[in-house]
């Protein structure tokens, strides 16, 4: 399992694919599959059969996972896509944006 540089709660920009340019907050990360669910990005329609919880049934929209290679962290200073680095600040290991050198 590879170490991912994207965590839940990060704001990311989609760099490739049908949703290129859109941005959102990471809701969940699947490390085994190298995928993440981003709020409001990669929406798919799901047909639902009527059930006790949803007696009407119908078509609902929900976010589908998107591969992390198509995501880049949003720089807090400039708002552009940036790469992530790690460094030690005292005893603590911190993530920082390589574009602005700012701690995330």
N, C-alpha and C positions, 0 to 999 in steps of 0.2 A: 504494500500500500504506500503510495507516494505521499509526501507531505504537501498539503495544499496551502496556498498563501491567501486563500479567501476563507473568511469565517462568517458565521451567522451574524446578521446585524450590519455587515459592511454595505456600503453603497457602491454598486458596480455599474459599469457601462458595457453593453454588449458590443463586441468588436467585429463579429462575423455572423453571417447567416441572415435569415429573413428578418430578424428583429434588430439588425445592426443600428447602432446609434441610440437605442432606447436605454434607459437606466432605471434602476430600482434597488430595493433593499433585499439582501439575501435573507430568505426565511429559513432555509434548511440546506445542509450540505450532506451529500452522500459520498463519503470518502472512498468506499469500496468501488464505486462506479465512476468516480471523478466527475460527478455532476452536482448541480446546485439548483434549487428552486428560487427564482427571483420574482419578487412581487410585481404583478402587472405585465410580465414579459413571458412570451411563449405560451399564450393562452390557447387551450384546446377545448373543443366542445365535447361533452360527455353525455351520452344518451342514458337516461335513468328510467328504470322500470318503476311503476308505482309500488310503494312499500308503506309500511305502517308509519315510518318517520316522514315520508314524502308521498302522501296519497295521490297527489296530482301527477307525479312523474315528470317527464319532459326533458329538456336539454339544458344542462348547466355548463358554465365555463369555469375552468380551473387551470392553474399554472402547471405546466409540465416541466420536468427537469431539463436543464441546458448544460452542455459540457463546459467545464471550467476553462478549457483552452479558448473558448469564445468569450470569456469575461475578463475585464480588467478593472482593477480598483480605481475609484474616482479620487483624484487628488483633492484633499480638503481645502487647499489654498487656491489653486487655479481652476478646479472643476474639470480638468482633463483626465484622460486615462493615464495611469502611472503603473510602474512595476513596484514590487514590494521587496524590501531588504530587511535584514535583521542585524541588530547590533546590541552590544551590552552597554547599559547606562548604569554604572555602579554595579550592583549585584543583580540587576534586573535585565532580562532580555526583552527588547522592544521591537515592534515592527515599525518601519518608516517608509514613507513615499520617496522613491528614488528621484522623482522629478523636482520636488520642493525640499527634500531632506527633512520633512516634518514628521514627527512621531504620530502614529495612527492610534 
